[in-house]
Amino acid sequence: MWAEFKHTLRRMRWQICGWPFGIILYVLLMVFFYPNMAEMGEMLDQYLAMFPEAMLAFFKNISAINTPLGYLDVYFFSYMHLIIGILAISGGANLLVGDEEKGLLDLVLAQPVSRTGLFCGRLLALFTALAIILLTGWLSWAIPAERVSLNLTWAQLLRPFISLFAVLVLFAALALFFSLLLPAVRLANMLTGALLVGNYLLMGLSNLNDKLQQVLKYTPLNYYQGGAAVEGLNGSWLFGLLAAAVLITGVAWVLFLRRDIRVGGERSWTLSALRLPSRAKSS
């Protein structure tokens, strides 16, 4: 298990280096821009008044953009689950089946390693990589926070990242599950990505149409706090996201244990029940 853990981290070394670098640059730009935003005061209110009401409702906290909580939510946490979600979904979908399609997984399993050890080692490495990326994002906000009068403690800034991590883990587990269920990794990527983006759009549209709230409560992002977690984590929401991730991961583990590993290439959907019996060859 630990050999697979270290091997997977080495394979993800460029993502572990590249993603934090981009996030650090973006966060530092946003952090040092905050004093200018906070000083705009009434000018900002007049500027926002020119936007359509539907747009202001879709982006819920945009009216509070000159406050620390609103600024964090609008400029980072309102869409960072989509951006880092690309890595989480791709990593989950390719975690096992990616090597299977390349014809490598059967060679790995030919070695003295159990399927459970392989599954747990790779999954733990993916979650560790996501945690490292979020840790650098948190430090990028926390270290200069006092200098720019953001007026938030390190602990307050950490809470939204915990909520974000839970959402990323859930969608990574979902991508892993779909990769073992669908014929190809690309389909698992497309379906999980569509669910994430669709959930994001539903969140915004539910601010315009109250009837959508009934549907929204069955979606993961309804329990993602974003920047609002600065004021305190909702323990039941966080536990629910993590419990759903554990459940989906458990089902994926069972599917992997029962899976017939193919040599390479994609699968295809077969309708064996609809196949016509072959005609007997005439003698």
Secondary structure, DSSP 4 states (H G I P E B T S, - for coil): -HHHHHHHHHHTHHHHHHHHHHHHHHHHHHHHHHHHHHHHTHHHHHHHHTS-HHHHHHSTTGGGTTSHHHHHIIIIITTHHHHHHHHHHHHHHHSSHHHHHTT-HHHHHTSS--HHHHHHHHHHHHHHHHHHHHHHHHHHHHTTTTTTT----HHHHHHHHHHHHHHHHHHHHHHHHHHHHSS-HHHHHHHHHHHHHHHHHHHHHHTT-GGGHHHHTTSGGGG--GGGGGG---HHHHHHHHHHHHHHHHHHHHHHHT----SSS------GGGPPPPPPPP-
